[in-house]
Amino acid sequence: MAFSSKACGLVRKSLCNSGVLQSRPAPSMHMFNAMRCMATKLFIGGLSFGTDDQTLKEAFSDFGEVTEARVIMDRMSGRSRGFGFIGFSTDEAAIQAMSSMDGKELHGRNIRVSVANDRPPAFGAPDLNN
């Protein structure tokens, strides 16, 4: 996922520098790039404490093939932390799920759905990319 983000950024930068993108309006181009370079993994916030991996997968399976559904659990209490992640097999399915489910009610709570960002490396952790 980090590779695709970097690649999209480099392509966007080279197109801007060459003048190709200057003739188009910036807001629509921004949305176009966000959807084209979007990863298939979504962040789901505001989950009910009763939501588990299986019920999260079932809630999003209408939009396409779900490759991953994970509710993040607290290590100490074993209880949901109120957020999770959904992975789809295609960008189109992820876009449709995000636009359809953002702000909708799931198990009594209004959820927030957005593109999942890469987690930055922890402070002091070794950089495995070099």
mmCIF file of the C-alpha atoms, coordinates in Angstrom:
data_MODEL
# 
_entry.id   MODEL 
# 
loop_
_atom_site.group_PDB 
_atom_site.id 
_atom_site.type_symbol 
_atom_site.label_atom_id 
_atom_site.label_alt_id 
_atom_site.label_comp_id 
_atom_site.label_asym_id 
_atom_site.label_entity_id 
_atom_site.label_seq_id 
_atom_site.pdbx_PDB_ins_code 
_atom_site.Cartn_x 
_atom_site.Cartn_y 
_atom_site.Cartn_z 
_atom_site.occupancy 
_atom_site.B_iso_or_equiv 
_atom_site.pdbx_formal_charge 
_atom_site.auth_seq_id 
_atom_site.auth_comp_id 
_atom_site.auth_asym_id 
_atom_site.auth_atom_id 
_atom_site.pdbx_PDB_model_num 
ATOM 1   C CA . MET A 1 1   ? 0.000   0.000   0.000   1.00 0.00 ? 1   MET A CA 1 
ATOM 2   C CA . ALA A 1 2   ? 2.856   2.361   0.732   1.00 0.00 ? 2   ALA A CA 1 
ATOM 3   C CA . PHE A 1 3   ? 4.293   1.629   -2.704  1.00 0.00 ? 3   PHE A CA 1 
ATOM 4   C CA . SER A 1 4   ? 1.041   2.549   -4.461  1.00 0.00 ? 4   SER A CA 1 
ATOM 5   C CA . SER A 1 5   ? 0.789   5.790   -2.474  1.00 0.00 ? 5   SER A CA 1 
ATOM 6   C CA . LYS A 1 6   ? 4.350   6.740   -3.372  1.00 0.00 ? 6   LYS A CA 1 
ATOM 7   C CA . ALA A 1 7   ? 3.844   5.799   -7.026  1.00 0.00 ? 7   ALA A CA 1 
ATOM 8   C CA . CYS A 1 8   ? 0.652   7.871   -7.280  1.00 0.00 ? 8   CYS A CA 1 
ATOM 9   C CA . GLY A 1 9   ? 2.386   10.819  -5.645  1.00 0.00 ? 9   GLY A CA 1 
ATOM 10  C CA . LEU A 1 10  ? 5.291   10.653  -8.070  1.00 0.00 ? 10  LEU A CA 1 
ATOM 11  C CA . VAL A 1 11  ? 3.001   10.423  -11.098 1.00 0.00 ? 11  VAL A CA 1 
ATOM 12  C CA . ARG A 1 12  ? 0.902   13.340  -9.840  1.00 0.00 ? 12  ARG A CA 1 
ATOM 13  C CA . LYS A 1 13  ? 4.030   15.428  -9.189  1.00 0.00 ? 13  LYS A CA 1 
ATOM 14  C CA . SER A 1 14  ? 5.495   14.729  -12.624 1.00 0.00 ? 14  SER A CA 1 
ATOM 15  C CA . LEU A 1 15  ? 2.195   15.593  -14.329 1.00 0.00 ? 15  LEU A CA 1 
ATOM 16  C CA . CYS A 1 16  ? 1.948   18.851  -12.388 1.00 0.00 ? 16  CYS A CA 1 
ATOM 17  C CA . ASN A 1 17  ? 5.552   19.768  -13.202 1.00 0.00 ? 17  ASN A CA 1 
ATOM 18  C CA . SER A 1 18  ? 5.056   19.055  -16.921 1.00 0.00 ? 18  SER A CA 1 
ATOM 19  C CA . GLY A 1 19  ? 1.991   21.313  -17.043 1.00 0.00 ? 19  GLY A CA 1 
ATOM 20  C CA . VAL A 1 20  ? -0.476  18.579  -17.965 1.00 0.00 ? 20  VAL A CA 1 
ATOM 21  C CA . LEU A 1 21  ? -2.635  19.092  -14.883 1.00 0.00 ? 21  LEU A CA 1 
ATOM 22  C CA . GLN A 1 22  ? -2.549  22.884  -14.821 1.00 0.00 ? 22  GLN A CA 1 
ATOM 23  C CA . SER A 1 23  ? -5.348  23.245  -17.389 1.00 0.00 ? 23  SER A CA 1 
ATOM 24  C CA . ARG A 1 24  ? -7.794  21.268  -15.227 1.00 0.00 ? 24  ARG A CA 1 
ATOM 25  C CA . PRO A 1 25  ? -9.511  22.502  -12.075 1.00 0.00 ? 25  PRO A CA 1 
ATOM 26  C CA . ALA A 1 26  ? -7.737  21.384  -8.914  1.00 0.00 ? 26  ALA A CA 1 
ATOM 27  C CA . PRO A 1 27  ? -10.706 20.145  -6.799  1.00 0.00 ? 27  PRO A CA 1 
ATOM 28  C CA . SER A 1 28  ? -12.008 17.677  -9.379  1.00 0.00 ? 28  SER A CA 1 
ATOM 29  C CA . MET A 1 29  ? -8.486  16.518  -10.137 1.00 0.00 ? 29  MET A CA 1 
ATOM 30  C CA . HIS A 1 30  ? -7.866  15.995  -6.434  1.00 0.00 ? 30  HIS A CA 1 
ATOM 31  C CA . MET A 1 31  ? -10.960 13.770  -6.128  1.00 0.00 ? 31  MET A CA 1 
ATOM 32  C CA . PHE A 1 32  ? -9.998  11.910  -9.298  1.00 0.00 ? 32  PHE A CA 1 
ATOM 33  C CA . ASN A 1 33  ? -6.519  11.191  -7.967  1.00 0.00 ? 33  ASN A CA 1 
ATOM 34  C CA . ALA A 1 34  ? -7.846  10.191  -4.555  1.00 0.00 ? 34  ALA A CA 1 
ATOM 35  C CA . MET A 1 35  ? -10.122 7.610   -6.112  1.00 0.00 ? 35  MET A CA 1 
ATOM 36  C CA . ARG A 1 36  ? -7.603  6.353   -8.665  1.00 0.00 ? 36  ARG A CA 1 
ATOM 37  C CA . CYS A 1 37  ? -4.816  5.980   -6.116  1.00 0.00 ? 37  CYS A CA 1 
ATOM 38  C CA . MET A 1 38  ? -7.080  4.738   -3.391  1.00 0.00 ? 38  MET A CA 1 
ATOM 39  C CA . ALA A 1 39  ? -6.181  1.572   -1.615  1.00 0.00 ? 39  ALA A CA 1 
ATOM 40  C CA . THR A 1 40  ? -8.711  -1.180  -1.151  1.00 0.00 ? 40  THR A CA 1 
ATOM 41  C CA . LYS A 1 41  ? -8.488  -0.986  2.646   1.00 0.00 ? 41  LYS A CA 1 
ATOM 42  C CA . LEU A 1 42  ? -10.940 1.164   4.595   1.00 0.00 ? 42  LEU A CA 1 
ATOM 43  C CA . PHE A 1 43  ? -10.921 2.450   8.173   1.00 0.00 ? 43  PHE A CA 1 
ATOM 44  C CA . ILE A 1 44  ? -14.203 1.993   10.042  1.00 0.00 ? 44  ILE A CA 1 
ATOM 45  C CA . GLY A 1 45  ? -14.619 4.193   13.127  1.00 0.00 ? 45  GLY A CA 1 
ATOM 46  C CA . GLY A 1 46  ? -17.375 4.481   15.716  1.00 0.00 ? 46  GLY A CA 1 
ATOM 47  C CA . LEU A 1 47  ? -18.102 0.760   15.910  1.00 0.00 ? 47  LEU A CA 1 
ATOM 48  C CA . SER A 1 48  ? -20.313 -0.668  18.621  1.00 0.00 ? 48  SER A CA 1 
ATOM 49  C CA . PHE A 1 49  ? -18.474 -2.679  21.261  1.00 0.00 ? 49  PHE A CA 1 
ATOM 50  C CA . GLY A 1 50  ? -20.605 -5.663  20.231  1.00 0.00 ? 50  GLY A CA 1 
ATOM 51  C CA . THR A 1 51  ? -19.354 -5.641  16.630  1.00 0.00 ? 51  THR A CA 1 
ATOM 52  C CA . ASP A 1 52  ? -16.914 -8.454  15.815  1.00 0.00 ? 52  ASP A CA 1 
ATOM 53  C CA . ASP A 1 53  ? -14.955 -9.448  12.694  1.00 0.00 ? 53  ASP A CA 1 
ATOM 54  C CA . GLN A 1 54  ? -17.749 -11.593 11.256  1.00 0.00 ? 54  GLN A CA 1 
ATOM 55  C CA . THR A 1 55  ? -20.552 -9.051  11.698  1.00 0.00 ? 55  THR A CA 1 
ATOM 56  C CA . LEU A 1 56  ? -18.335 -6.312  10.231  1.00 0.00 ? 56  LEU A CA 1 
ATOM 57  C CA . LYS A 1 57  ? -17.638 -8.496  7.193   1.00 0.00 ? 57  LYS A CA 1 
ATOM 58  C CA . GLU A 1 58  ? -21.347 -9.254  6.766   1.00 0.00 ? 58  GLU A CA 1 
ATOM 59  C CA . ALA A 1 59  ? -22.245 -5.555  6.926   1.00 0.00 ? 59  ALA A CA 1 
ATOM 60  C CA . PHE A 1 60  ? -19.863 -4.707  4.060   1.00 0.00 ? 60  PHE A CA 1 
ATOM 61  C CA . SER A 1 61  ? -20.156 -7.839  1.915   1.00 0.00 ? 61  SER A CA 1 
ATOM 62  C CA . ASP A 1 62  ? -22.957 -6.342  -0.230  1.00 0.00 ? 62  ASP A CA 1 
ATOM 63  C CA . PHE A 1 63  ? -20.450 -4.001  -1.899  1.00 0.00 ? 63  PHE A CA 1 
ATOM 64  C CA . GLY A 1 64  ? -18.012 -6.603  -3.185  1.00 0.00 ? 64  GLY A CA 1 
ATOM 65  C CA . GLU A 1 65  ? -15.613 -9.330  -2.139  1.00 0.00 ? 65  GLU A CA 1 
ATOM 66  C CA . VAL A 1 66  ? -14.316 -8.629  1.361   1.00 0.00 ? 66  VAL A CA 1 
ATOM 67  C CA . THR A 1 67  ? -10.735 -9.881  1.677   1.00 0.00 ? 67  THR A CA 1 
ATOM 68  C CA . GLU A 1 68  ? -10.244 -8.826  5.300   1.00 0.00 ? 68  GLU A CA 1 
ATOM 69  C CA . ALA A 1 69  ? -12.456 -7.694  8.177   1.00 0.00 ? 69  ALA A CA 1 
ATOM 70  C CA . ARG A 1 70  ? -10.816 -6.901  11.486  1.00 0.00 ? 70  ARG A CA 1 
ATOM 71  C CA . VAL A 1 71  ? -12.114 -5.202  14.594  1.00 0.00 ? 71  VAL A CA 1 
ATOM 72  C CA . ILE A 1 72  ? -9.238  -3.931  16.729  1.00 0.00 ? 72  ILE A CA 1 
ATOM 73  C CA . MET A 1 73  ? -9.357  -5.268  20.272  1.00 0.00 ? 73  MET A CA 1 
ATOM 74  C CA . ASP A 1 74  ? -7.850  -3.866  23.461  1.00 0.00 ? 74  ASP A CA 1 
ATOM 75  C CA . ARG A 1 75  ? -5.019  -6.087  24.731  1.00 0.00 ? 75  ARG A CA 1 
ATOM 76  C CA . MET A 1 76  ? -5.809  -5.634  28.391  1.00 0.00 ? 76  MET A CA 1 
ATOM 77  C CA . SER A 1 77  ? -9.600  -5.924  28.487  1.00 0.00 ? 77  SER A CA 1 
ATOM 78  C CA . GLY A 1 78  ? -10.172 -7.962  25.325  1.00 0.00 ? 78  GLY A CA 1 
ATOM 79  C CA . ARG A 1 79  ? -12.952 -5.534  24.399  1.00 0.00 ? 79  ARG A CA 1 
ATOM 80  C CA . SER A 1 80  ? -13.343 -3.764  21.053  1.00 0.00 ? 80  SER A CA 1 
ATOM 81  C CA . ARG A 1 81  ? -11.568 -0.416  20.771  1.00 0.00 ? 81  ARG A CA 1 
ATOM 82  C CA . GLY A 1 82  ? -14.407 0.888   18.573  1.00 0.00 ? 82  GLY A CA 1 
ATOM 83  C CA . PHE A 1 83  ? -12.689 0.796   15.204  1.00 0.00 ? 83  PHE A CA 1 
ATOM 84  C CA . GLY A 1 84  ? -11.625 -1.669  12.568  1.00 0.00 ? 84  GLY A CA 1 
ATOM 85  C CA . PHE A 1 85  ? -10.559 -2.221  8.985   1.00 0.00 ? 85  PHE A CA 1 
ATOM 86  C CA . ILE A 1 86  ? -12.181 -3.710  5.896   1.00 0.00 ? 86  ILE A CA 1 
ATOM 87  C CA . GLY A 1 87  ? -10.243 -4.846  2.839   1.00 0.00 ? 87  GLY A CA 1 
ATOM 88  C CA . PHE A 1 88  ? -11.849 -5.270  -0.585  1.00 0.00 ? 88  PHE A CA 1 
ATOM 89  C CA . SER A 1 89  ? -10.632 -7.083  -3.681  1.00 0.00 ? 89  SER A CA 1 
ATOM 90  C CA . THR A 1 90  ? -11.221 -4.023  -5.915  1.00 0.00 ? 90  THR A CA 1 
ATOM 91  C CA . ASP A 1 91  ? -11.000 -0.257  -5.599  1.00 0.00 ? 91  ASP A CA 1 
ATOM 92  C CA . GLU A 1 92  ? -14.507 0.080   -7.041  1.00 0.00 ? 92  GLU A CA 1 
ATOM 93  C CA . ALA A 1 93  ? -15.986 -2.003  -4.231  1.00 0.00 ? 93  ALA A CA 1 
ATOM 94  C CA . ALA A 1 94  ? -14.113 0.054   -1.631  1.00 0.00 ? 94  ALA A CA 1 
ATOM 95  C CA . ILE A 1 95  ? -15.294 3.345   -3.155  1.00 0.00 ? 95  ILE A CA 1 
ATOM 96  C CA . GLN A 1 96  ? -18.903 2.153   -3.240  1.00 0.00 ? 96  GLN A CA 1 
ATOM 97  C CA . ALA A 1 97  ? -18.731 0.895   0.354   1.00 0.00 ? 97  ALA A CA 1 
ATOM 98  C CA . MET A 1 98  ? -17.184 4.129   1.584   1.00 0.00 ? 98  MET A CA 1 
ATOM 99  C CA . SER A 1 99  ? -19.769 6.354   -0.091  1.00 0.00 ? 99  SER A CA 1 
ATOM 100 C CA . SER A 1 100 ? -22.691 4.157   0.958   1.00 0.00 ? 100 SER A CA 1 
ATOM 101 C CA . MET A 1 101 ? -21.757 3.331   4.560   1.00 0.00 ? 101 MET A CA 1 
ATOM 102 C CA . ASP A 1 102 ? -20.152 6.549   5.815   1.00 0.00 ? 102 ASP A CA 1 
ATOM 103 C CA . GLY A 1 103 ? -22.487 8.029   8.430   1.00 0.00 ? 103 GLY A CA 1 
ATOM 104 C CA . LYS A 1 104 ? -24.855 5.053   8.384   1.00 0.00 ? 104 LYS A CA 1 
ATOM 105 C CA . GLU A 1 105 ? -25.997 3.165   11.467  1.00 0.00 ? 105 GLU A CA 1 
ATOM 106 C CA . LEU A 1 106 ? -24.425 -0.196  12.272  1.00 0.00 ? 106 LEU A CA 1 
ATOM 107 C CA . HIS A 1 107 ? -25.487 -2.010  15.461  1.00 0.00 ? 107 HIS A CA 1 
ATOM 108 C CA . GLY A 1 108 ? -26.913 1.159   16.969  1.00 0.00 ? 108 GLY A CA 1 
ATOM 109 C CA . ARG A 1 109 ? -23.955 3.468   16.216  1.00 0.00 ? 109 ARG A CA 1 
ATOM 110 C CA . ASN A 1 110 ? -23.276 5.852   13.334  1.00 0.00 ? 110 ASN A CA 1 
ATOM 111 C CA . ILE A 1 111 ? -20.017 4.727   11.752  1.00 0.00 ? 111 ILE A CA 1 
ATOM 112 C CA . ARG A 1 112 ? -17.343 6.687   9.924   1.00 0.00 ? 112 ARG A CA 1 
ATOM 113 C CA . VAL A 1 113 ? -15.777 5.128   6.841   1.00 0.00 ? 113 VAL A CA 1 
ATOM 114 C CA . SER A 1 114 ? -12.630 6.494   5.221   1.00 0.00 ? 114 SER A CA 1 
ATOM 115 C CA . VAL A 1 115 ? -9.539  5.330   3.367   1.00 0.00 ? 115 VAL A CA 1 
ATOM 116 C CA . ALA A 1 116 ? -7.101  3.587   5.708   1.00 0.00 ? 116 ALA A CA 1 
ATOM 117 C CA . ASN A 1 117 ? -3.728  5.306   5.980   1.00 0.00 ? 117 ASN A CA 1 
ATOM 118 C CA . ASP A 1 118 ? -0.421  3.551   6.427   1.00 0.00 ? 118 ASP A CA 1 
ATOM 119 C CA . ARG A 1 119 ? 0.657   3.503   10.026  1.00 0.00 ? 119 ARG A CA 1 
ATOM 120 C CA . PRO A 1 120 ? 3.836   5.518   10.554  1.00 0.00 ? 120 PRO A CA 1 
ATOM 121 C CA . PRO A 1 121 ? 6.739   3.589   12.071  1.00 0.00 ? 121 PRO A CA 1 
ATOM 122 C CA . ALA A 1 122 ? 6.899   3.666   15.855  1.00 0.00 ? 122 ALA A CA 1 
ATOM 123 C CA . PHE A 1 123 ? 9.409   6.027   17.417  1.00 0.00 ? 123 PHE A CA 1 
ATOM 124 C CA . GLY A 1 124 ? 12.727  4.241   17.747  1.00 0.00 ? 124 GLY A CA 1 
ATOM 125 C CA . ALA A 1 125 ? 11.684  1.288   15.611  1.00 0.00 ? 125 ALA A CA 1 
ATOM 126 C CA . PRO A 1 126 ? 14.215  0.137   13.008  1.00 0.00 ? 126 PRO A CA 1 
ATOM 127 C CA . ASP A 1 127 ? 13.512  1.143   9.411   1.00 0.00 ? 127 ASP A CA 1 
ATOM 128 C CA . LEU A 1 128 ? 13.104  -2.133  7.547   1.00 0.00 ? 128 LEU A CA 1 
ATOM 129 C CA . ASN A 1 129 ? 12.832  -0.462  4.135   1.00 0.00 ? 129 ASN A CA 1 
ATOM 130 C CA . ASN A 1 130 ? 16.525  0.430   3.965   1.00 0.00 ? 130 ASN A CA 1 
# 
